[in-house]
């Protein structure tokens, strides 16, 4: 067993919170056809779409993400740019 030590710097809570957040959202990519990027608490869906079929697949992905958000009692914030 490890000995107890005092932590004199850093913020363990922010690290643990981020790890738990990523465990919680681990299934967000399930069924997504396009690229979904996650960095910290930022999630982006992106793809090059230049034909109507591509537009419909990215729209399906958006609907899947919206469904996931509602099932998991979360919300997305729109990008500010």
Biopython code that builds the backbone (N, CA, C, O; Angstrom):
import numpy as np
from Bio.PDB.StructureBuilder import StructureBuilder

atoms = [
    (1, "UNK", "N", (0.837, -1.167, 0.000)),
    (1, "UNK", "CA", (0.000, 0.000, 0.000)),
    (1, "UNK", "C", (0.892, 1.244, 0.000)),
    (1, "UNK", "O", (1.936, 1.274, 0.652)),
    (2, "UNK", "N", (0.469, 2.252, -0.731)),
    (2, "UNK", "CA", (1.212, 3.509, -0.803)),
    (2, "UNK", "C", (0.998, 4.327, 0.456)),
    (2, "UNK", "O", (-0.023, 4.222, 1.135)),
    (3, "UNK", "N", (1.999, 5.143, 0.742)),
    (3, "UNK", "CA", (1.879, 6.050, 1.878)),
    (3, "UNK", "C", (1.165, 7.314, 1.441)),
    (3, "UNK", "O", (1.247, 7.723, 0.283)),
    (4, "UNK", "N", (0.475, 7.918, 2.369)),
    (4, "UNK", "CA", (-0.223, 9.170, 2.095)),
    (4, "UNK", "C", (0.775, 10.307, 2.036)),
    (4, "UNK", "O", (1.674, 10.393, 2.873)),
    (5, "UNK", "N", (0.621, 11.188, 1.045)),
    (5, "UNK", "CA", (1.496, 12.349, 0.883)),
    (5, "UNK", "C", (0.652, 13.584, 0.638)),
    (5, "UNK", "O", (-0.424, 13.494, 0.047)),
    (6, "UNK", "N", (1.119, 14.714, 1.077)),
    (6, "UNK", "CA", (0.442, 15.980, 0.815)),
    (6, "UNK", "C", (0.756, 16.453, -0.591)),
    (6, "UNK", "O", (1.883, 16.305, -1.063)),
    (7, "UNK", "N", (-0.231, 17.018, -1.258)),
    (7, "UNK", "CA", (-0.027, 17.613, -2.571)),
    (7, "UNK", "C", (0.152, 19.105, -2.360)),
    (7, "UNK", "O", (-0.723, 19.778, -1.814)),
    (8, "UNK", "N", (1.292, 19.613, -2.797)),
    (8, "UNK", "CA", (1.596, 21.021, -2.532)),
    (8, "UNK", "C", (1.355, 21.927, -3.734)),
    (8, "UNK", "O", (1.396, 23.149, -3.596)),
    (9, "UNK", "N", (1.105, 21.356, -4.904)),
    (9, "UNK", "CA", (0.841, 22.202, -6.072)),
    (9, "UNK", "C", (-0.027, 21.434, -7.055)),
    (9, "UNK", "O", (-0.173, 20.215, -6.959)),
    (10, "UNK", "N", (-0.591, 22.157, -7.990)),
    (10, "UNK", "CA", (-1.415, 21.522, -9.008)),
    (10, "UNK", "C", (-2.860, 21.432, -8.566)),
    (10, "UNK", "O", (-3.212, 21.798, -7.444)),
    (11, "UNK", "N", (-3.689, 20.939, -9.469)),
    (11, "UNK", "CA", (-5.112, 20.838, -9.187)),
    (11, "UNK", "C", (-5.602, 19.468, -9.627)),
    (11, "UNK", "O", (-5.941, 19.272, -10.794)),
    (12, "UNK", "N", (-5.639, 18.542, -8.716)),
    (12, "UNK", "CA", (-6.051, 17.174, -9.024)),
    (12, "UNK", "C", (-7.499, 17.126, -9.484)),
    (12, "UNK", "O", (-7.847, 16.320, -10.347)),
    (13, "UNK", "N", (-8.336, 17.968, -8.925)),
    (13, "UNK", "CA", (-9.743, 17.976, -9.291)),
    (13, "UNK", "C", (-9.966, 18.226, -10.769)),
    (13, "UNK", "O", (-10.847, 17.613, -11.372)),
    (14, "UNK", "N", (-9.186, 19.113, -11.361)),
    (14, "UNK", "CA", (-9.373, 19.405, -12.782)),
    (14, "UNK", "C", (-8.969, 18.219, -13.643)),
    (14, "UNK", "O", (-9.575, 17.993, -14.690)),
    (15, "UNK", "N", (-7.972, 17.463, -13.238)),
    (15, "UNK", "CA", (-7.538, 16.284, -13.990)),
    (15, "UNK", "C", (-8.565, 15.174, -13.860)),
    (15, "UNK", "O", (-8.951, 14.569, -14.860)),
    (16, "UNK", "N", (-9.004, 14.902, -12.661)),
    (16, "UNK", "CA", (-9.978, 13.839, -12.428)),
    (16, "UNK", "C", (-11.286, 14.164, -13.131)),
    (16, "UNK", "O", (-11.899, 13.284, -13.736)),
    (17, "UNK", "N", (-11.719, 15.411, -13.060)),
    (17, "UNK", "CA", (-12.954, 15.817, -13.720)),
    (17, "UNK", "C", (-12.905, 15.597, -15.216)),
    (17, "UNK", "O", (-13.881, 15.139, -15.810)),
    (18, "UNK", "N", (-11.779, 15.918, -15.833)),
    (18, "UNK", "CA", (-11.626, 15.735, -17.274)),
    (18, "UNK", "C", (-11.622, 14.255, -17.651)),
    (18, "UNK", "O", (-12.219, 13.871, -18.657)),
    (19, "UNK", "N", (-10.960, 13.430, -16.858)),
    (19, "UNK", "CA", (-10.943, 11.986, -17.117)),
    (19, "UNK", "C", (-12.353, 11.415, -17.000)),
    (19, "UNK", "O", (-12.776, 10.640, -17.858)),
    (20, "UNK", "N", (-13.076, 11.779, -15.966)),
    (20, "UNK", "CA", (-14.445, 11.294, -15.795)),
    (20, "UNK", "C", (-15.345, 11.770, -16.927)),
    (20, "UNK", "O", (-16.205, 11.023, -17.393)),
    (21, "UNK", "N", (-15.153, 13.008, -17.371)),
    (21, "UNK", "CA", (-15.937, 13.534, -18.485)),
    (21, "UNK", "C", (-15.716, 12.700, -19.739)),
    (21, "UNK", "O", (-16.676, 12.366, -20.433)),
    (22, "UNK", "N", (-14.463, 12.359, -20.041)),
    (22, "UNK", "CA", (-14.175, 11.557, -21.231)),
    (22, "UNK", "C", (-14.708, 10.129, -21.111)),
    (22, "UNK", "O", (-15.115, 9.536, -22.111)),
    (23, "UNK", "N", (-14.708, 9.586, -19.927)),
    (23, "UNK", "CA", (-15.325, 8.266, -19.731)),
    (23, "UNK", "C", (-16.823, 8.368, -19.990)),
    (23, "UNK", "O", (-17.406, 7.485, -20.619)),
    (24, "UNK", "N", (-17.447, 9.438, -19.510)),
    (24, "UNK", "CA", (-18.882, 9.628, -19.674)),
    (24, "UNK", "C", (-19.274, 9.775, -21.141)),
    (24, "UNK", "O", (-20.305, 9.243, -21.554)),
    (25, "UNK", "N", (-18.469, 10.489, -21.942)),
    (25, "UNK", "CA", (-18.836, 10.728, -23.343)),
    (25, "UNK", "C", (-18.222, 9.710, -24.291)),
    (25, "UNK", "O", (-18.264, 9.901, -25.507)),
    (26, "UNK", "N", (-17.659, 8.647, -23.770)),
    (26, "UNK", "CA", (-16.968, 7.659, -24.588)),
    (26, "UNK", "C", (-17.829, 7.100, -25.720)),
    (26, "UNK", "O", (-17.297, 6.780, -26.783)),
    (27, "UNK", "N", (-19.121, 6.975, -25.524)),
    (27, "UNK", "CA", (-19.995, 6.390, -26.538)),
    (27, "UNK", "C", (-20.576, 7.412, -27.519)),
    (27, "UNK", "O", (-21.420, 7.055, -28.340)),
    (28, "UNK", "N", (-20.152, 8.649, -27.452)),
    (28, "UNK", "CA", (-20.713, 9.691, -28.321)),
    (28, "UNK", "C", (-20.434, 9.419, -29.802)),
    (28, "UNK", "O", (-21.193, 9.873, -30.658)),
    (29, "UNK", "N", (-19.380, 8.701, -30.113)),
    (29, "UNK", "CA", (-19.030, 8.434, -31.512)),
    (29, "UNK", "C", (-19.792, 7.253, -32.108)),
    (29, "UNK", "O", (-19.667, 6.977, -33.301)),
    (30, "UNK", "N", (-20.566, 6.566, -31.306)),
    (30, "UNK", "CA", (-21.288, 5.384, -31.772)),
    (30, "UNK", "C", (-22.270, 5.740, -32.892)),
    (30, "UNK", "O", (-23.186, 6.538, -32.690)),
    (31, "UNK", "N", (-22.077, 5.149, -34.065)),
    (31, "UNK", "CA", (-22.958, 5.365, -35.196)),
    (31, "UNK", "C", (-22.655, 6.595, -36.030)),
    (31, "UNK", "O", (-23.331, 6.835, -37.031)),
    (32, "UNK", "N", (-21.668, 7.372, -35.650)),
    (32, "UNK", "CA", (-21.325, 8.593, -36.389)),
    (32, "UNK", "C", (-20.515, 8.215, -37.620)),
    (32, "UNK", "O", (-19.522, 7.494, -37.520)),
    (33, "UNK", "N", (-20.944, 8.709, -38.795)),
    (33, "UNK", "CA", (-20.298, 8.356, -40.058)),
    (33, "UNK", "C", (-19.147, 9.293, -40.426)),
    (33, "UNK", "O", (-18.219, 8.883, -41.123)),
    (34, "UNK", "N", (-19.197, 10.531, -39.972)),
    (34, "UNK", "CA", (-18.159, 11.500, -40.303)),
    (34, "UNK", "C", (-17.163, 11.618, -39.158)),
    (34, "UNK", "O", (-17.279, 10.913, -38.156)),
    (35, "UNK", "N", (-16.205, 12.490, -39.300)),
    (35, "UNK", "CA", (-15.165, 12.641, -38.292)),
    (35, "UNK", "C", (-15.689, 13.457, -37.114)),
    (35, "UNK", "O", (-16.249, 14.540, -37.286)),
    (36, "UNK", "N", (-15.495, 12.915, -35.925)),
    (36, "UNK", "CA", (-15.890, 13.600, -34.694)),
    (36, "UNK", "C", (-14.625, 13.790, -33.879)),
    (36, "UNK", "O", (-13.990, 12.820, -33.467)),
    (37, "UNK", "N", (-14.269, 15.024, -33.653)),
    (37, "UNK", "CA", (-13.057, 15.322, -32.904)),
    (37, "UNK", "C", (-13.367, 15.774, -31.494)),
    (37, "UNK", "O", (-14.249, 16.607, -31.288)),
    (38, "UNK", "N", (-12.658, 15.238, -30.529)),
    (38, "UNK", "CA", (-12.807, 15.635, -29.129)),
    (38, "UNK", "C", (-11.470, 16.124, -28.610)),
    (38, "UNK", "O", (-10.446, 15.460, -28.775)),
    (39, "UNK", "N", (-11.486, 17.287, -27.984)),
    (39, "UNK", "CA", (-10.302, 17.817, -27.327)),
    (39, "UNK", "C", (-10.779, 18.489, -26.049)),
    (39, "UNK", "O", (-11.522, 19.470, -26.086)),
    (40, "UNK", "N", (-10.348, 17.954, -24.938)),
    (40, "UNK", "CA", (-10.821, 18.415, -23.627)),
    (40, "UNK", "C", (-12.348, 18.317, -23.608)),
    (40, "UNK", "O", (-12.890, 17.221, -23.755)),
    (41, "UNK", "N", (-13.043, 19.425, -23.433)),
    (41, "UNK", "CA", (-14.515, 19.364, -23.435)),
    (41, "UNK", "C", (-15.097, 19.952, -24.720)),
    (41, "UNK", "O", (-16.247, 20.390, -24.740)),
    (42, "UNK", "N", (-14.314, 19.960, -25.775)),
    (42, "UNK", "CA", (-14.729, 20.500, -27.064)),
    (42, "UNK", "C", (-14.943, 19.352, -28.046)),
    (42, "UNK", "O", (-14.038, 18.544, -28.260)),
    (43, "UNK", "N", (-16.121, 19.272, -28.640)),
    (43, "UNK", "CA", (-16.455, 18.224, -29.604)),
    (43, "UNK", "C", (-16.866, 18.870, -30.911)),
    (43, "UNK", "O", (-17.708, 19.768, -30.923)),
    (44, "UNK", "N", (-16.278, 18.420, -32.014)),
    (44, "UNK", "CA", (-16.601, 18.977, -33.328)),
    (44, "UNK", "C", (-16.860, 17.856, -34.317)),
    (44, "UNK", "O", (-16.138, 16.861, -34.357)),
    (45, "UNK", "N", (-17.898, 18.034, -35.110)),
    (45, "UNK", "CA", (-18.224, 17.133, -36.203)),
    (45, "UNK", "C", (-17.821, 17.847, -37.479)),
    (45, "UNK", "O", (-18.254, 18.972, -37.730)),
    (46, "UNK", "N", (-16.989, 17.194, -38.287)),
    (46, "UNK", "CA", (-16.568, 17.864, -39.511)),
    (46, "UNK", "C", (-16.378, 16.868, -40.639)),
    (46, "UNK", "O", (-16.095, 15.688, -40.430)),
    (47, "UNK", "N", (-16.550, 17.402, -41.861)),
    (47, "UNK", "CA", (-16.427, 16.593, -43.062)),
    (47, "UNK", "C", (-16.442, 17.517, -44.268)),
    (47, "UNK", "O", (-16.896, 18.658, -44.178)),
    (48, "UNK", "N", (-15.951, 17.031, -45.384)),
    (48, "UNK", "CA", (-16.088, 17.736, -46.647)),
    (48, "UNK", "C", (-17.332, 17.177, -47.326)),
    (48, "UNK", "O", (-17.424, 15.979, -47.591)),
    (49, "UNK", "N", (-18.278, 18.050, -47.599)),
    (49, "UNK", "CA", (-19.548, 17.625, -48.191)),
    (49, "UNK", "C", (-19.764, 18.422, -49.464)),
    (49, "UNK", "O", (-19.885, 19.646, -49.429)),
    (50, "UNK", "N", (-19.813, 17.719, -50.589)),
    (50, "UNK", "CA", (-20.018, 18.426, -51.845)),
    (50, "UNK", "C", (-21.072, 17.768, -52.736)),
    (50, "UNK", "O", (-21.240, 18.159, -53.891)),
    (51, "UNK", "N", (-21.775, 16.779, -52.207)),
    (51, "UNK", "CA", (-22.862, 16.137, -52.952)),
    (51, "UNK", "C", (-24.062, 15.987, -52.015)),
    (51, "UNK", "O", (-23.883, 15.935, -50.799)),
    (52, "UNK", "N", (-25.278, 15.917, -52.555)),
    (52, "UNK", "CA", (-26.472, 15.810, -51.690)),
    (52, "UNK", "C", (-26.429, 14.624, -50.731)),
    (52, "UNK", "O", (-26.901, 14.738, -49.600)),
    (53, "UNK", "N", (-25.876, 13.492, -51.155)),
    (53, "UNK", "CA", (-25.804, 12.329, -50.264)),
    (53, "UNK", "C", (-24.938, 12.626, -49.040)),
    (53, "UNK", "O", (-25.236, 12.174, -47.935)),
    (54, "UNK", "N", (-23.866, 13.390, -49.247)),
    (54, "UNK", "CA", (-23.008, 13.775, -48.127)),
    (54, "UNK", "C", (-23.728, 14.692, -47.163)),
    (54, "UNK", "O", (-23.526, 14.614, -45.951)),
    (55, "UNK", "N", (-24.569, 15.564, -47.701)),
    (55, "UNK", "CA", (-25.349, 16.452, -46.845)),
    (55, "UNK", "C", (-26.311, 15.662, -45.975)),
    (55, "UNK", "O", (-26.490, 15.979, -44.799)),
    (56, "UNK", "N", (-26.931, 14.638, -46.541)),
    (56, "UNK", "CA", (-27.882, 13.851, -45.751)),
    (56, "UNK", "C", (-27.179, 13.004, -44.692)),
    (56, "UNK", "O", (-27.730, 12.799, -43.611)),
    (57, "UNK", "N", (-25.966, 12.504, -44.981)),
    (57, "UNK", "CA", (-25.266, 11.713, -43.954)),
    (57, "UNK", "C", (-24.794, 12.598, -42.801)),
    (57, "UNK", "O", (-24.849, 12.186, -41.642)),
    (58, "UNK", "N", (-24.334, 13.802, -43.110)),
    (58, "UNK", "CA", (-23.916, 14.673, -42.010)),
    (58, "UNK", "C", (-25.131, 15.131, -41.205)),
    (58, "UNK", "O", (-25.028, 15.333, -39.995)),
    (59, "UNK", "N", (-26.281, 15.296, -41.863)),
    (59, "UNK", "CA", (-27.504, 15.645, -41.139)),
    (59, "UNK", "C", (-27.923, 14.493, -40.215)),
    (59, "UNK", "O", (-28.366, 14.732, -39.091)),
    (60, "UNK", "N", (-27.786, 13.253, -40.681)),
    (60, "UNK", "CA", (-28.081, 12.091, -39.818)),
    (60, "UNK", "C", (-27.170, 12.081, -38.600)),
    (60, "UNK", "O", (-27.610, 11.794, -37.487)),
    (61, "UNK", "N", (-25.882, 12.399, -38.820)),
    (61, "UNK", "CA", (-24.949, 12.466, -37.695)),
    (61, "UNK", "C", (-25.377, 13.535, -36.693)),
    (61, "UNK", "O", (-25.307, 13.321, -35.483)),
    (62, "UNK", "N", (-25.816, 14.675, -37.194)),
    (62, "UNK", "CA", (-26.279, 15.741, -36.295)),
    (62, "UNK", "C", (-27.501, 15.286, -35.494)),
    (62, "UNK", "O", (-27.614, 15.590, -34.307)),
    (63, "UNK", "N", (-28.401, 14.570, -36.134)),
    (63, "UNK", "CA", (-29.568, 14.039, -35.424)),
    (63, "UNK", "C", (-29.152, 13.007, -34.373)),
    (63, "UNK", "O", (-29.701, 12.986, -33.272)),
    (64, "UNK", "N", (-28.180, 12.149, -34.711)),
    (64, "UNK", "CA", (-27.688, 11.162, -33.733)),
    (64, "UNK", "C", (-27.058, 11.865, -32.537)),
    (64, "UNK", "O", (-27.285, 11.470, -31.393)),
    (65, "UNK", "N", (-26.273, 12.899, -32.796)),
    (65, "UNK", "CA", (-25.643, 13.641, -31.705)),
    (65, "UNK", "C", (-26.697, 14.322, -30.832)),
    (65, "UNK", "O", (-26.590, 14.311, -29.606)),
    (66, "UNK", "N", (-27.706, 14.908, -31.455)),
    (66, "UNK", "CA", (-28.773, 15.544, -30.687)),
    (66, "UNK", "C", (-29.498, 14.522, -29.827)),
    (66, "UNK", "O", (-29.833, 14.812, -28.678)),
    (67, "UNK", "N", (-29.742, 13.346, -30.356)),
    (67, "UNK", "CA", (-30.380, 12.271, -29.593)),
    (67, "UNK", "C", (-29.502, 11.863, -28.412)),
    (67, "UNK", "O", (-30.007, 11.667, -27.306)),
    (68, "UNK", "N", (-28.191, 11.733, -28.636)),
    (68, "UNK", "CA", (-27.261, 11.365, -27.571)),
    (68, "UNK", "C", (-27.287, 12.420, -26.463)),
    (68, "UNK", "O", (-27.307, 12.085, -25.279)),
    (69, "UNK", "N", (-27.287, 13.680, -26.855)),
    (69, "UNK", "CA", (-27.304, 14.779, -25.892)),
    (69, "UNK", "C", (-28.555, 14.704, -25.011)),
    (69, "UNK", "O", (-28.477, 14.855, -23.792)),
    (70, "UNK", "N", (-29.697, 14.469, -25.638)),
    (70, "UNK", "CA", (-30.939, 14.393, -24.876)),
    (70, "UNK", "C", (-30.959, 13.186, -23.941)),
    (70, "UNK", "O", (-31.413, 13.298, -22.802)),
    (71, "UNK", "N", (-30.476, 12.041, -24.403)),
    (71, "UNK", "CA", (-30.440, 10.839, -23.554)),
    (71, "UNK", "C", (-29.512, 10.994, -22.367)),
    (71, "UNK", "O", (-29.749, 10.403, -21.313)),
    (72, "UNK", "N", (-28.447, 11.790, -22.525)),
    (72, "UNK", "CA", (-27.436, 11.930, -21.477)),
    (72, "UNK", "C", (-27.558, 13.236, -20.692)),
    (72, "UNK", "O", (-26.663, 13.601, -19.929)),
    (73, "UNK", "N", (-28.682, 13.935, -20.890)),
    (73, "UNK", "CA", (-28.958, 15.161, -20.134)),
    (73, "UNK", "C", (-27.816, 16.173, -20.229)),
    (73, "UNK", "O", (-27.418, 16.789, -19.240)),
    (74, "UNK", "N", (-27.311, 16.322, -21.436)),
    (74, "UNK", "CA", (-26.240, 17.290, -21.688)),
    (74, "UNK", "C", (-26.733, 18.295, -22.704)),
    (74, "UNK", "O", (-27.873, 18.215, -23.161)),
    (75, "UNK", "N", (-25.888, 19.233, -23.058)),
    (75, "UNK", "CA", (-26.231, 20.198, -24.098)),
    (75, "UNK", "C", (-24.966, 20.598, -24.842)),
    (75, "UNK", "O", (-23.861, 20.561, -24.302)),
    (76, "UNK", "N", (-25.163, 20.977, -26.085)),
    (76, "UNK", "CA", (-24.069, 21.505, -26.893)),
    (76, "UNK", "C", (-24.165, 23.024, -26.929)),
    (76, "UNK", "O", (-25.257, 23.592, -26.942)),
    (77, "UNK", "N", (-23.021, 23.663, -26.945)),
    (77, "UNK", "CA", (-22.953, 25.105, -27.155)),
    (77, "UNK", "C", (-22.426, 25.322, -28.563)),
    (77, "UNK", "O", (-21.443, 24.700, -28.965)),
    (78, "UNK", "N", (-23.065, 26.186, -29.299)),
    (78, "UNK", "CA", (-22.611, 26.476, -30.658)),
    (78, "UNK", "C", (-21.267, 27.173, -30.621)),
    (78, "UNK", "O", (-20.945, 27.903, -29.683)),
    (79, "UNK", "N", (-20.489, 26.931, -31.667)),
    (79, "UNK", "CA", (-19.166, 27.564, -31.777)),
    (79, "UNK", "C", (-19.335, 29.081, -31.840)),
    (79, "UNK", "O", (-20.348, 29.584, -32.325)),
    (80, "UNK", "N", (-18.369, 29.772, -31.362)),
    (80, "UNK", "CA", (-18.428, 31.219, -31.340)),
    (80, "UNK", "C", (-17.740, 31.839, -32.549)),
    (80, "UNK", "O", (-17.556, 33.056, -32.593)),
    (81, "UNK", "N", (-17.366, 31.042, -33.512)),
    (81, "UNK", "CA", (-16.709, 31.584, -34.697)),
    (81, "UNK", "C", (-17.321, 31.032, -35.930)),
    (81, "UNK", "O", (-16.900, 31.373, -37.035)),
]
sb = StructureBuilder()
sb.init_structure("model")
sb.init_model(0)
sb.init_chain("A")
sb.init_seg("    ")
for serial, (resi, resn, name, xyz) in enumerate(atoms, 1):
    if name == "N":
        sb.init_residue(resn, " ", resi, " ")
    sb.init_atom(name, np.array(xyz, "f"), 0.0, 1.0, " ", f" {name:<3s}", serial, name[0])
structure = sb.get_structure()
